[in-house]
């Protein structure tokens, strides 16, 4: 099993994700590309004490085409996890 600190890379901060987190129900994280929903759920419950995860949804985002000074290529693929908490407002972040 992977380490919880390796599974969750960082929180994903956008206007939409912050609006959902203010309600206290949904939090969005960038996770490892090969992490599954069970590993993400266990990592969130381990890293943030007193939190029970209700649902995990994942989205794999493909890297965009980018032009650089000496050529072109693609950015890395990444995975986004939307974590819904169970009843009750818990301030995680």
Residue frames relative to the residue before (quaternion, step in Angstrom):
aa qw qx qy qz dx dy dz
X 1.0000 0.0000 0.0000 0.0000 0.00 0.00 0.00
X 0.4849 -0.6788 0.4784 0.2741 3.54 -1.05 0.80
X 0.5601 -0.5678 0.4887 0.3536 3.49 -1.32 0.41
X 0.5461 -0.6367 0.4311 0.3325 3.60 -1.00 0.79
X 0.6463 0.5191 -0.3199 0.4588 3.59 1.09 -0.66
X 0.6531 0.4895 -0.3147 0.4845 3.59 1.18 -0.45
X 0.6276 0.5582 -0.3342 0.4275 3.59 1.09 -0.68
X 0.7638 0.2726 -0.1489 0.5658 3.59 0.84 -0.99
X 0.2764 -0.7914 0.5267 0.1411 3.57 -0.57 1.16
X 0.7503 -0.2665 0.2121 0.5666 3.59 0.76 -1.03
X 0.5603 -0.5600 0.4601 0.4009 3.59 -1.24 0.22
X 0.3612 -0.7081 0.5685 0.2120 3.55 -1.17 0.67
X 0.1028 -0.8376 0.5365 0.0010 3.57 -0.32 1.29
X 0.2025 0.7231 -0.6356 0.1796 3.53 -0.62 1.26
X 0.6833 -0.4616 0.3436 0.4495 3.57 -1.25 0.10
X 0.6727 0.5017 -0.2981 0.4549 3.57 0.92 -0.89
X 0.6807 0.4795 -0.3052 0.4621 3.60 0.88 -0.86
X 0.6480 0.5056 -0.3284 0.4653 3.61 1.03 -0.65
X 0.6208 0.5323 -0.3447 0.4609 3.60 1.07 -0.67
X 0.6674 0.4855 -0.2969 0.4804 3.59 1.02 -0.80
X 0.6730 0.4910 -0.3090 0.4589 3.61 0.99 -0.73
X 0.5827 0.5706 -0.3778 0.4384 3.62 1.14 -0.48
X 0.6297 0.5207 -0.3266 0.4750 3.55 1.14 -0.61
X 0.4484 -0.7235 0.4241 0.3093 3.57 1.25 -0.37
X 0.6270 0.5784 -0.3339 0.4010 3.57 1.18 0.22
X 0.8206 0.1674 -0.0551 0.5436 3.61 0.87 -0.92
X 0.0527 -0.7677 0.6386 0.0082 3.51 -1.10 0.87
X 0.2280 -0.7861 0.5661 0.0982 3.57 -1.00 0.83
X 0.0502 -0.7973 0.6011 -0.0209 3.55 -0.93 1.02
X 0.3379 -0.6482 0.6244 0.2753 3.52 -1.32 0.38
X 0.0859 -0.8176 0.5690 -0.0183 3.55 -0.72 1.15
X 0.6767 -0.4542 0.3671 0.4484 3.55 -1.30 0.10
X 0.5875 -0.6230 0.3976 0.3295 3.54 -1.07 0.79
X 0.7491 0.3866 -0.2185 0.4915 3.62 1.08 -0.64
X 0.4496 0.6847 -0.4594 0.3434 3.62 1.25 0.20
X 0.2651 -0.7569 0.5724 0.1706 3.57 -1.00 0.81
X 0.7315 -0.4613 0.2800 0.4167 3.58 -1.29 0.22
X 0.6382 0.5261 -0.3315 0.4539 3.60 1.01 -0.73
X 0.6554 0.4995 -0.3133 0.4719 3.59 0.95 -0.82
X 0.6398 0.5181 -0.3223 0.4673 3.59 1.01 -0.78
X 0.6470 0.5203 -0.3154 0.4596 3.59 0.94 -0.87
X 0.6812 0.4805 -0.2907 0.4696 3.59 0.87 -0.93
X 0.6447 0.5254 -0.3247 0.4504 3.60 1.00 -0.76
X 0.6625 0.4936 -0.3125 0.4687 3.61 0.92 -0.85
X 0.6747 0.4852 -0.3026 0.4667 3.60 0.91 -0.84
X 0.6610 0.4930 -0.3121 0.4719 3.60 1.10 -0.58
X 0.7041 0.4777 -0.2754 0.4475 3.59 0.89 -0.90
X 0.7730 0.2431 -0.1233 0.5728 3.58 1.00 -0.82
X 0.3006 -0.7798 0.5261 0.1574 3.57 -0.27 1.29
X 0.8108 0.2619 -0.2254 0.4725 3.57 -1.22 0.59
X 0.5880 0.5525 -0.3785 0.4536 3.60 1.15 0.49
X 0.0939 -0.7664 0.6341 0.0421 3.55 -0.97 0.92
X 0.3131 -0.7696 0.5348 0.1540 3.56 -0.75 1.11
X 0.2984 -0.7573 0.5610 0.1504 3.53 -0.93 1.00
X 0.8107 -0.0531 0.1110 0.5724 3.57 0.84 -1.01
X 0.1128 -0.7616 0.6339 0.0735 3.55 -1.20 0.64
X 0.0447 -0.7672 0.6397 0.0151 3.55 -0.91 0.99
X 0.1425 -0.8070 0.5703 0.0572 3.56 -0.96 0.83
X 0.1016 -0.7570 0.6439 0.0446 3.51 -1.26 0.65
X 0.2089 -0.7569 0.6059 0.1278 3.58 -0.87 0.96
X 0.1672 -0.7920 0.5847 0.0536 3.54 -0.67 1.18
X 0.3222 -0.7519 0.5471 0.1775 3.56 -0.84 0.99
X 0.5680 -0.6377 0.4163 0.3122 3.54 -1.07 0.81
X 0.4445 -0.6975 0.5027 0.2513 3.55 -1.05 0.81
X 0.5326 -0.5776 0.5074 0.3539 3.53 -1.28 0.39
X 0.0003 -0.8071 0.5894 -0.0356 3.59 -0.87 0.92
X 0.2630 -0.7373 0.6001 0.1645 3.54 -1.13 0.75
X 0.1594 -0.7844 0.5974 0.0494 3.49 -0.94 1.00
X 0.7480 -0.4128 0.2765 0.4401 3.56 -1.31 0.11
X 0.8082 0.2131 -0.0865 0.5421 3.57 0.89 -0.93
X 0.8286 -0.0270 -0.0105 0.5591 3.62 0.88 0.76
X 0.3994 -0.6900 0.5427 0.2644 3.52 -1.26 -0.38
X 0.0580 0.7883 -0.6102 0.0533 3.53 -1.31 0.29
X 0.5152 -0.6160 0.4939 0.3334 3.52 -1.29 -0.40
X 0.4623 -0.6345 0.5374 0.3082 3.54 -1.15 0.65
X 0.6343 -0.5521 0.3851 0.3803 3.57 -1.26 0.36
X 0.4899 -0.6042 0.5335 0.3322 3.56 -1.23 0.53
X 0.0332 -0.7964 0.6036 0.0178 3.57 -1.17 0.57
X 0.3186 -0.7512 0.5557 0.1596 3.55 -1.26 0.46
X 0.1961 -0.7690 0.6043 0.0704 3.52 -1.02 0.97
X 0.1168 -0.7871 0.6036 0.0510 3.59 -0.96 0.90
X 0.1762 -0.7585 0.6216 0.0854 3.56 -0.89 1.03
X 0.1173 -0.8204 0.5596 0.0032 3.55 -0.43 1.29
X 0.1549 -0.7729 0.6122 0.0622 3.56 -0.79 1.10
X 0.2940 -0.7719 0.5435 0.1494 3.56 -0.85 1.03
X 0.5687 -0.5782 0.4577 0.3644 3.54 -1.28 0.38
X 0.7898 -0.3556 0.2265 0.4455 3.56 -1.37 0.12
X 0.7162 0.4235 -0.3421 0.4368 3.52 -1.19 0.67
X 0.3860 -0.7198 0.5284 0.2318 3.54 -0.98 0.83
X 0.0154 0.7705 -0.6348 0.0552 3.51 -0.79 1.12
X 0.2927 -0.7708 0.5419 0.1626 3.55 -0.67 1.09
X 0.1744 -0.8301 0.5247 0.0719 3.58 -0.21 1.30
X 0.7982 0.3197 -0.1496 0.4882 3.55 0.77 -1.02
